[in-house]
């Protein structure tokens, strides 16, 4: 039986694919976004109007088969003359208080030069993500620094077992070779190889979904 072998895309082909994907992505104005590719690593540059638009452009680049890394150097340039840091801080506090996924009083927001910094401690990673999601769409936000920490609640063995089982259940992890190590503080290290950014992200998502995980170091390599 003949074997099919995947052909690695050239940098020029990857640049075209990434550029087209960004242009195709709803909510992104690609007019002022630059794309450069070197040895499979993509660099995004230029300007966008909002922080979510910046994130969408990065996600679009990561979706392309053959991309091994993304360096995001896009600047958010909004028309915010009428919105100051105090206004953003007030909106951020209200947004965190309204979010049903963020425990009451667990996360605080400070704002400097349109950059929101989140701090505090929560039991689960999804709650930390929910806090960031609550503030990232506020008008005037140019960047979000999420420094919220997670309180460890499980043993190293139970964390490793839960993540390994989740990887075995995942369709996106099929064909990948990922190993998991964990310590008593809830820190997880992922090693191995996958075929795409989506598989690499799926491995990290599986790790973060385990109870007691406080940190994930993703060393998984992409081999297209």
FENKA-V134941 format. One record per backbone hydrogen bond with DSSP energy under -1.0 kcal/mol. NH is the residue of the N-H (numbers start at 1). CO is the residue of the C=O. Records with the same first field share a line. If there is no record, write none. Layout:
NH = CO, CO
This chain:
14 = 10
15 = 11
16 = 12
17 = 13
18 = 14
19 = 15
20 = 16
21 = 17
22 = 18
23 = 19
24 = 20
28 = 25
33 = 30
34 = 45
36 = 43
38 = 41
41 = 38
42 = 69
43 = 36
44 = 71
45 = 34
47 = 32
48 = 75
54 = 50
55 = 51
56 = 52
57 = 53
58 = 54
59 = 55
60 = 56
61 = 57
62 = 58
63 = 59
64 = 61
67 = 64
68 = 40
71 = 42
73 = 44
75 = 46
77 = 48
80 = 78
83 = 80
88 = 84
89 = 85
90 = 86
91 = 87
92 = 88
93 = 89
94 = 90
95 = 91
96 = 92
97 = 93
98 = 94
99 = 95
106 = 103
108 = 119
110 = 117
112 = 115
115 = 112
116 = 143
117 = 110
118 = 145
119 = 108
121 = 106
122 = 149
128 = 124
129 = 125
130 = 126
131 = 127
132 = 128
133 = 129
134 = 130
136 = 132
138 = 135
141 = 138
142 = 114
143 = 114
145 = 116
147 = 118
149 = 120
151 = 122
159 = 155
160 = 156
161 = 157
162 = 158
163 = 159
164 = 160
165 = 161
166 = 162
167 = 163
168 = 164
169 = 165
170 = 166
174 = 171
176 = 173
177 = 193
179 = 191
181 = 189
183 = 187
186 = 183
188 = 215
189 = 181
190 = 217
191 = 179
193 = 177
194 = 221
200 = 196
201 = 197
202 = 198
203 = 199
204 = 200
205 = 201
206 = 202
207 = 203
208 = 204
209 = 205
210 = 207
213 = 210
214 = 186
215 = 186
217 = 188
219 = 190
221 = 192
223 = 194
